[in-house]
């Protein structure tokens, strides 16, 4: 959600660590660049051996322009593709760290700059920057451009890009994972290209259940994917009915969905978030890997 409700949880977490927002913001870039995410250190390759990954920035032509993205994959062979939708702070070093770890586990990972219509990544160096008044003012107009139709158009272009890469195994399905605002984008990705997208993981996703006719939970019937909905406890406290509606929608659609409220607050899976929880992040990471194993 990244609203006042989750902001208070962040402030409380920082206080327990003896930090305030100003101090944490100053640590943001270092956290992004140097953190070893929970669950990542032990996920090099399925065979447990050392893994070399290849990475580069790429440009993807969409219906609305040219999107810059970070593409990372194992150095040899072809692997299932994964589209990663960042949280509200966008494509930055913290997301690249996460993508490298997922690539080392055997996936060809495309981390997109969802704000490409407004400018190249990074639009912010860390999540802490978003919590400043200047950061929120900057993100507002960029976020407004990410309509459901825009996300759907983008998803089609991202799937097409992956299917054009030698590092992607076209005989395997594509996965998607998304954080915060990126959570519902994973469902829209699965609905955009149902024949190709076989799994979607929403980590503390926001806006999955709305009153709109095209609410993500209403799109499940248009997909052929399996799902992981990892819900933050403070999001659940504010909207406890969402998990029930997701379950009803998944069951009605006949799709497999793991839906769980984690013992952590909104943003817990991302190392540069004030509420990062390494234990619960590791647990969510392992559940996501189990989901993607079916691609």
N, C-alpha and C positions, 0 to 999 in steps of 0.2 A: 504493500500500500504506500509506504513512504510518506505518510501523512503525519499530523500532529500526534496521533496515537502511538505510532511506531517511533516517532522522534523522542517521546518521553521514555520509552523502553531503552533507547540508545543512551540517553542521558544517564539513566539509572545504572546501566552496565558500566559506563565510563567511570561513574562515581565510585562504584565498587572496586575499580582498578586504580583509584586515586588519580584519575585523569579528568580534564574538562575538554570541551569540544575544540578549543583553540590549540591545546597541546596535542590532541589526537590528530587534528588537521595537519599539524606540522610533521607528524610521523607518517602521514598517509602514503607518500611516494615510497618511502623506505619499506613500509609494510607491503606495498604492492610488488616491489621489485625483489624483495628478499624472502618473503614468507614461503615456507614449504607447507602447502595446504594439507590438512588432515586427510588421510586416505590416499594421498598422492605419492608419498615417498615409496610405498610398497607396490605401486601399480605400474611396473615398467613394461612387462610383456606378459602375455598369457603363459609363456613357458618359464617365466621368472628370470630370464636372462637379461643382460644389459641391452638397452634400446637406444638407437640413434634415431632422431627425428629430423625431418626436413621442414623448414618453415620459410614463409615469405609473405609479404603483403601482396594482395591481388586486387584487381579492378573488375567489377562485374556490372555489365550493362543491364539495367532494369527498364521497365516501362516508364520510369520517372527520372532516369538519369544514370549516373555511374556510382556504384557503391564500392567503397574501399572496405577490405576485409582482411583478416589474418587467417592464413591457411597453413595448417601444420599436420604432418602425417608421418608414419614410420618410413624410414629411409628406403626400405625395399618392399616390393609386393603391392597388392591391391587390398583395400580394407573397406569396411562399411563406412559410409559417410555420415557425419553428424553436423547439423546446423546449430550453432550456439547463439542464442539471443541474450545479450547482456542485460543487466539491471539498468536502472534509470541513469546511472553515471556513465554508461556506454562502454565501448571498446577501449580498454586501457591495459596497463601491465598486469594487473591482477587477473584479468580475464585471459590474457595470453599464458600466464602461469598455469591456469586451470586447463586450458586447451592443450598445452604441451603434455600435461599429465595424462589427459584422456588419449592423446595421440600415442603416448608411450604404452598405453594399455591395448593398442591395436586398432585405432580409429583414425580416419581422415577427417579432421575437424575444421570447420569454417566458422570463425567468430566474426559476425557481421557488425558493421557500424550502422546501427538502426537510424542514426541521425544524418546519414549521408546527404539528404536533401538540403541540410543546413550548413554542412561543412565536413571536412575530413576528421578522422579520429587522431588523437584523443580530444574529445570536447572537454573532458575533465581528466585530471591525473589520478584522482582517487574518489571514493565514495564520499569522504569527508568534505570534499569541495562542493558536492551537491547540497549539503546541509547549510551552507552559507546563504544569506539573502541574495548575493550576487549569482551564486550557482543556481538557485531555484528560478531566478528571473531569466537566466540564460537558457535553462532547459525547457521552460514553459512553452515557448513558441515552437521549439523543435518537437516536443512531445505531441503538440496539437496536430502535427502533420501525419502522425502515425494512426490513421484511421483504419478500421478493419479492412476496407478495400485495399488500402495502400500496403498493409502488411501481407495480405493475400497475394498481391501482385509481386511483392518482393520475394515471398516464399517460393513462388514458381520459378523466379529467376535464380534463386540460390540452389534449388534442386537441380535445375538445368546445368548450372555451373559444375556442381559436384559430378553429375553424370558425364561431363566432358573431360574429367581428369583421369589420367592413367593410374593415379594412386587410389582411386575409388573402385571398389568391386561392384559392378553394376548388377551382378547376380544376387547381391544381398540388398536388403531394404535399407533405407536411410532413416537415421534417428534425428531427434531434435531435443535440445534442452534449453530451458529458459529460466531466468532469475527475476523475481519481482515483476516488473512490467513485462518482462519477456516470457513469463509463465504462460499466459493465454496465447501468446504468439506461437507457442509450440502446437497448440490445438489448431490454430488457424493454418499452420504449416501442414499438419496432417490432413486437414480438410481441403487444402489447396491442391494437393497432389496425392490423393488417397492411394493410388496404385503404387506409389514409390515410398511413402513414409510409413514405416512399420512400428515406430516407438516414439513416445514423447514424454519427457520428464519435466514437470513444473516444480521448481524449487521456490518456496514461499511466493508463489505466483499471486498476482493481484487481479481482480476483475474477472475471475473465472465464471462467476455466477452473477448475472445481471438481469434486469427486466427487459433488455433489448431482444428483438426477434433473432438476432444473430449472436447472442451471448455464446461464449465458447462452450458452455456445457450443453447447449442446444445443437452444437455442431458435431458432437461425438458420433451421432448416427450416420454422418456423412463420411466418416473416416474408417480406416481398416487398421488402426494402430492400437498397440497396447500402451497403457499409461502408468506413470507414477505421479501422484499428486502429493507432494510433501508440504504440509501446511504448518505455518508457524503458530505457536500457541497463542500469541497475542492477536494474530489475525483471526484465529478461531474464537477467541473470547469476544471479539467485536462482532463477528458474523458466524455464529455457531451452526447456522442452518446450511451454510455452503457445502460442508462435507456431506450432508445428507442429500442435498440436491445433486451433487456430483455422483454419488452412489446410485441414486435413482436414474439419472441420465445414462450412466455407463451400463447399468443393468438393462435398461430399456433398449439401448443401442446394441447390446450383445457384445460389448468390447471389454477386454480385460483391463481392470484398473485397480492399482494399489493406492489406497487413500489413507493417509495417516497424519495425525497431528503430532509434531515433534516437540520434544521438551526444550524448545529454544525459540527465540524471538525472530521476527521478520528481518531477514538479511543474514541469518546465522551461517550460511554456507560459504560466504565470501570473505577472504582474509582481510580486506581493507574496510570491512564493515565494523562499526563500533560494537556490534553484538555477536561477532564471530564466535562460534562455539565449536572447537576442534573435535570434541567427542561426537556431537550430533551431526557435524559436517561429515565426519568419517562414515557414520552410519548411513546418511543420505547418499553419499558417494558410492558406497557398496551396493545400495539398492538400485541406483542408477546403472551401475555396471551390470547388475543382474538383469535389468530390463533390456539393456542394449545387447546382451549376449544372445538374445533371440532374433536379432536382425538377420 
